[in-house]
Amino acid sequence: MSTDPDDAITLLIEIHANEGQEHEARDALLHAIATSAKPGMISSRQFADPHDPGAFFAIQEWENEEAFQAHMEDAAKSGMSEAIKVLRTAPRTTVLRGIAGDR
């Protein structure tokens, strides 16, 4: 896998829990990040929206988009569909790249 810093991506992952399942969604997010192998992941931070108790976010840095896509393929095979049952909608994932002047 490439470790060229110009290939690095940042992901913004957004999830929204079903009403009454906020704790389950939060726990599922934290469990998924803590327990699965993520080759190519540089860092991950998780956040909760203080104005919406069911909204959670993760900001992840990856060596490249290919590493993230490989992780998502593995996650889909290992029961991710079970974890998303507590969500109002499918997780939203946005791929971000640094812009000139950001480095």
Backbone hydrogen bonds, N-H to C=O, Kabsch-Sander energy under -0.5 kcal/mol:
donor,donor_aa,acceptor,acceptor_aa,energy
7,D,4,D,-2.3
8,A,4,D,-0.5
8,A,5,P,-0.8
9,I,62,W,-1.9
10,T,96,L,-2.6
11,L,60,Q,-3.3
12,L,94,T,-2.4
13,I,11,L,-0.6
13,I,58,A,-2.9
14,E,92,R,-2.8
15,I,56,F,-2.8
17,A,54,G,-3.0
18,N,86,V,-3.1
21,Q,18,N,-2.5
25,A,21,Q,-2.3
26,R,22,E,-2.4
27,D,23,H,-2.7
28,A,24,E,-2.4
29,L,25,A,-2.4
30,L,26,R,-2.5
31,H,27,D,-2.8
32,A,28,A,-2.6
33,I,29,L,-1.9
34,A,30,L,-2.2
35,T,31,H,-2.1
36,S,32,A,-1.2
41,M,38,K,-2.3
42,I,61,E,-3.4
43,S,61,E,-1.4
45,R,59,I,-2.0
47,F,57,F,-3.1
49,D,55,A,-2.3
52,D,49,D,-1.2
55,A,52,D,-2.2
56,F,15,I,-2.5
56,F,54,G,-0.5
57,F,47,F,-2.6
58,A,13,I,-2.1
59,I,45,R,-2.7
60,Q,11,L,-2.0
60,Q,58,A,-0.6
61,E,43,S,-2.3
62,W,9,I,-2.6
63,E,40,G,-3.0
68,F,64,N,-1.4
69,Q,65,E,-2.7
70,A,66,E,-2.4
71,H,67,A,-2.0
72,M,68,F,-2.4
73,E,69,Q,-2.1
74,D,70,A,-2.0
75,A,71,H,-2.7
76,A,72,M,-2.3
77,K,73,E,-1.4
78,S,74,D,-1.0
79,G,76,A,-0.7
80,M,75,A,-1.5
82,E,79,G,-1.1
83,A,79,G,-1.1
84,I,80,M,-1.6
85,K,82,E,-1.2
86,V,83,A,-0.9
87,L,84,I,-1.7
88,R,16,H,-3.0
89,T,16,H,-0.7
92,R,14,E,-2.8
93,T,91,P,-0.5
94,T,12,L,-2.4
96,L,10,T,-3.4
102,D,99,I,-2.4
